[in-house]
Amino acid sequence: MTAVLVNEWMNGETGPFTLELADEAFYKFCRRNDHLRFERNPEGTILIMPNTGGKTGKRNSEINFELVLWNRQHKKEVVFDSPTAFKLPNFATRSPDAAWISNENWSSLTEDEQERFPPVAPDFVVELMSASDTLKKAQEKMHEYIENGVQLAWLIQPSSQTVFIYWADGTISKVIDFDNKLSGETVLPEFEFSLKLLL
């Protein structure tokens, strides 16, 4: 597979270059450059993902802590943080800011698949927008998650205190105001997240 490495965070100041990377080679490439975070779109274009700033990192930690706490109490299976990459059915490799996979889906993977970039769509994902993210690109990624099997997805935009909620049936709803709580619905029973934690 031919992949073009695009330095989006450099605003095009560094020209793209071409690599021949099949899945195994891409995994090794990421491991050799583990000081960086990569995603890959369905066409094979590799994107360098920028490090988060302090506020975004703090918010990510709040989301992951609450998700891990709920998961431990309910023993539902596995929670993943933002560096974890998943190979989706459309061949894209994505790293949501938080993800959860049910026991049934996680157990269906081999030990080797669990060790590398799991070839599975998480049941639940969260994307937390930073100041440099564009809403259009973030929404495109959310649609990709749902189209590839994610059951529930939250796109959180702190700058406007808005959350877009995506369901597997294609339904999208919006929550405005961080005084509200989000529900895990039937995907994560009894999970609630207070948006006040992100203020």
N, C-alpha and C positions, 0 to 999 in steps of 0.2 A: 504494500500500500504506500502511495506517495503522500506525504503530509507536509503542509506548509506551516512553519512555526511563525506565529504572528505575535509581535510584541505590542499588544493593544495598549498596555500601560505606558509604553514609551511614545504614544501618539504618533506612531509611524516614523519616528526618528531613526530607528534601526530597520533596515530592509529585511524582508522575510527571506528565509533560506529553506531549501528542500531537503527532507530526510526520507529514507525508505524505512518505514516502521510498521511491521505487523504487530499484533497484540503482544506477543512475548517481548519483542524489541522495545515497544513502547513502555511496557512495565519496567524493563531494565533501565531504559533511558530516564524514567521518573526516579527510580531508586538511585541512579548515579548522580542525579541532580536534586536530592531530597531537601535541599535548602530552598527550592522553588516549589510552587504548586501549579499543576497543569490540569487542564480539561481538554477534551477532544470532541469536535462536532462529528455528525454522522459522515461527513465527507472526508474526515481524517485530518482536518486542520487543527493543529495543536495551539492552544491559547495559554499564555502565561498569566496566571491569576495573581493580582497584587496582594501583598500582605494587608491585613486589616489594621485600621487605626485603633486607638485606645477605646473610644466609645463603642465601636462595633464589636471589638473583642469582649468588652464587658457584657454587652447584650447577648452575644453568642453564648457566653458562659452561663448566664441566667437561664437561657432556653435549655441548654444541655443539662444543667443541674436538675431542673424541674422534670425533664423527661427521664433522666436516669433514676431519680427518686421514685417517680411513678412506676417505672419498669421494675425496680427492685421490690416494691410493695406488691405488685401484681404478677411478678415472675412471667412476663410475657415474651421475653427473649432479648434482643440485642439493640442497643442504642449506639449510634456512631456520631463522631464529631466531624468538623468541617474538612480536615485533610483527607478523609476517606473517599476514595473514588469508586464509582460503580459503573460497570459496563452495561449500558442499557440495550434492549433488544434492537434498537435502530443503529447500533454500533457506536453511538456516542459514549464518551466517558465523562461523567459529571460528578462534582463534589458538592453536594448540598451542605448548608451550614449546620444542619442537624438532620438525622435520618433514623428511622426505626424499621426493623424487619421482624415479622412474626416468626415464631418458632417453626411453623410449617415451611415457610419459604427459606429460612436460613438452613434448616436441616436438610433441605433438598440439594444443597451444594456440597461438593466434595471438599476434603480438607485443603487441597491445593487451591480450589476456587475461593474458599474463605480466606486463605492466606494472601492472595493477590488482590486484583480489583474484582470484587464479586460480580459475576455476570447475572445480575438480577436487579429489577427495579425495587427500591424500597417500598414498603407499604405506605409510609408517611415521610414527608420531607418538609423542611423549613428553609426558606431563603430569606436572609436578612439583608436588606439593601443598605449599602453605605452611601456616603455623600456623592461618590463618583459614579455610582451605578445609574443607568438610564432605565426608566420604567418599561419602555418598549422591549428592550432586550431581556429584562427580568421576566416580563410576562410571556415572552416567547419560550423561555426556558421552562416556565411552569406548564405551559401547554405541552411541551415535549415530555415532561415527567408524566403527565396524565395519559398522554397518547401511548406511553410505553409501560403502563401498568401501575403507576402510583395511585393509591386509593384516596389519599387526602393530602393536600399540600397547602401550606401557608406562605404567602409572600408578604413580608412585613416591611413597610416603608416608614421608618421613624420620623423622617422630616415632615411628613404630613399626618402622622399618627393614624395611618391607614393600614388595614390588613385586607388582602384579597385571598379568599378561601376557594380552593379548587377541589371539586369532587370527581370521582371516577366517571360519573354519568355525564360529565361536561358542564355541570352547573357551576357557576361562579357567583359568590356573594362578597359583599364588602362590609367591613366593620370600621367605623370611624370613631376615634377617641380612645385613647389608651386607658380610660377608666373602666373599660370592659374586660371581660374574660373570654378566652377562646376555649372551645370544647373539642375534645378528640373524637366526638361523635361515636359511631359504632366501630370505627377503626381502632381507636384507643379508648376503650370504655373507662369512664370515670376520670379521665385525664382532663384537667383544666389548667389553663395558663393565664395568670393575671398580667395583662399588658402593662400595668403600673410598674412592673419590674424593669421595664425597658426605658423608663423616664430618667 
